[in-house]
Structure formats: structure tokens, C-alpha cells
Amino acid sequence: MHNTTIDQELRIIGFAGLLIIVLCSAIFWIYTHTDIQPVIYFFIATSIWLFCWWKTAQRIDLNRPEKNAPLFPNLGWANSLTLLRGGLIALTSGFLFQPIPVGVIAWLPGLLYSTAAILDRLDGFVARRSGKTSLLGGELDTLFDALGLLIAPLLAIQLGKLHWSFFAVSLAYYVFIFGIYWRHKHNRPTYPLLPSQLRRAFAGFQMGFVAVVLLPVFSANATVLLGAAFMLPILIGFVVDWLVVSGRIDGTHTKTLAFFSELDAMSKYLFQPALRIIISSLIFFLIYIEDLLSSISTIAIAVCAILILLGAGARIAVLLLLMLCSYLMNEWYQPALLFTCSWLLLLGPGNYALWRGDDIWVNRQDGA
């Protein structure tokens, strides 16, 4: 039985979301020079928002810490922030099937989805600090993550910032879930996933990457290549997970666990440190041959290369480096640097690193 307070909160949030969509559509109606079609914007954004609201209402009995515990008396700040994230995704979706936005409006899709990506980290922090982690929050978090990573990449493809093949990453989650549903329906067994910190890191970086790509400041030449670099390890991860879930790889077998343990160790001891060496070598090669760099940017890039080589805040340094890539390179070393930088960002610095505070932050649960 639903709590009337929660039902009232849901109604208020639902109408507030609709009002904001109406106001945004009215702005596009008044300021016609934006070229955004208000009717299309209203229809798409409203459809996505109603979907988010409906999925929340459908799961409201999960607003409890565990299965047999009593319901929380209200939605709480954490679930409200998650719903706000759904609203921001809905506002972002309104730019689908529209002319490419220009001027100040061109920043809106990226800023809206970037805020949604930040809230993805914040709502979990609030839930754990307030002691109100709930089954509802966990389900909505997964649902809105998948929804955002369906809409935002589609929009980035529409804007020419990503190749159409990147949409395979968005579809992979839904194919994975459908595969599990199909196996259950046909009485086929499913098996638990192998424990992995990379799965959560990949999802977070994918969300952050798409958010940055939507910002107009970055060149499509760099973002399309970077999309391919991000896509490969994420799709490989989905394939391995499916092989485990479907039983084609026995995730409980001692030899399987030993193999993945050895693979993880090989990556940390060899592959990830090798990436740091390759990136820093490419950077110093770039500094040597590139005449267009100013002395200030040369110093900044050299510092990044040294930090990456030493493993001192390597993920932060490589992130700064990626932000400069679209301005610095236009030859063969661009793909090499983009691919190696993105893989180091996803995987981390590995062993022989001086300071791994950024690595720890990526893998921790805020507020735990």
C-alpha cells in the first residue's frame, strides 16, 4: 500500500517537471531564431519525463532499505535528486531530431546532461550519508543511467560528434537485459557476474565522456576518434559479462577465477604502466616536432606527461591532456594519443604509481 505523502510528493514533482518543459518550449516558441521547434521539443521531453515518472511510480513499493523492511515515510533527498536527474535527461532529449543548435543554445544539451552526470554521483552520496539507501534508488539509478546513455549518445551522433557505431554501446545494455529476460522465459539458467571495479568505472567515464562531447567547444575530429577508443573496452566488457551470465564462461570455476586474476595482475603490472610510458613518449615527441605550441602550453603538456609517467594523479593528468587533444594534433599521433589516453583513463595507472588518490576516488562509493 502506498504512503499518501510519497504519492503527493510524486504528483508535485511530476507537475513541476511538466511545467519546466512547458516553460522551455515557450522560450523556444518566443525566440524563433534558435531554430529549435517547440512542438517537437515539448513532445519528446514530455514523453521521456512521463516515462521517468511512471517508472518511479511503478516501483514506489521499493522505497525501503531492504525487501522486508518498512517503507520510508517520504521519497527523501536522494531519490528526489535521482528524479531530478531523470528530468534533466528529459530536457536533453528535447534536442533530438532538431536542427543543430547555435549560439548560447548550443551549450544547453551538454550542460543539462553534464549536470545529470554529476547528480549520478551526488545522489548516492546523499543516500549513504543520510542513511536512506533504498531498493528504489538502486533501480532508478540503473534505469536513468541506461536512459541517459541511450539519449545523449544519440544526440551526439546527430550533432556529428560521434560515429553512428558508438550507438552500439548504448544498445549493449538493453541487449544484455533482453538476453537475460529471454533466458528466463525459456527456462535457461543465468549466472552471477564476476566481481569487477572496472564495470562501475566504465559506466561513469562513459557518462562523463558523452557529457563533454556534447559541449560545442570540442572538435568533432577528436571526439569521433575518442568515441571509438572508449567504445572498444566497454563492448569487450559487455561481451565477457554475457559469456559469464549465459554460462559459456564458468564464473565459479577455480581456473576461470585464476585466469581473470592473472589477467588483472598482468594489466596492472605491465599494460597500464606501459600505457603511461607510451603516452609520455608521444607527448615529448609532440613537443619536439610541433611548432605551433606556445611556451605556456608546452610547459603544461610537459607537466602532464611527467605526472602520467610517474603515476602521480595520472587520471587527472590524462583527462587534462584529452581536453587539449582537439587543439594540438592533426596527424598520425592524434589517434595513438587519443586511444592510449582514453584507455589509461578507463583502466587507471596500474602499479608503480607515486600517488593514486584520483584512482581511489573513481572506485570508491562516496558517503560510504
Salt bridges, closest charged atoms under 4 A:
ASP7 OD1 - HIS2 ND1 3.45
ASP61 OD1 - HIS2 NE2 3.67
ASP120 OD1 - ARG85 NH2 3.27
ASP123 OD2 - ARG85 NH2 3.45
GLU139 OE1 - ARG59 NE 2.78
ASP141 OD1 - ARG85 NH2 2.52
ASP145 OD1 - ARG85 NH1 2.71
ASP241 OD2 - ARG199 NE 3.01
ASP264 OD2 - LYS268 NZ 3.28
ASP359 OD1 - ARG315 NH1 2.23
ASP359 OD2 - ARG356 NH2 2.70
ASP366 OD2 - ARG121 NE 2.71
ASP366 OD1 - ARG364 NE 2.81
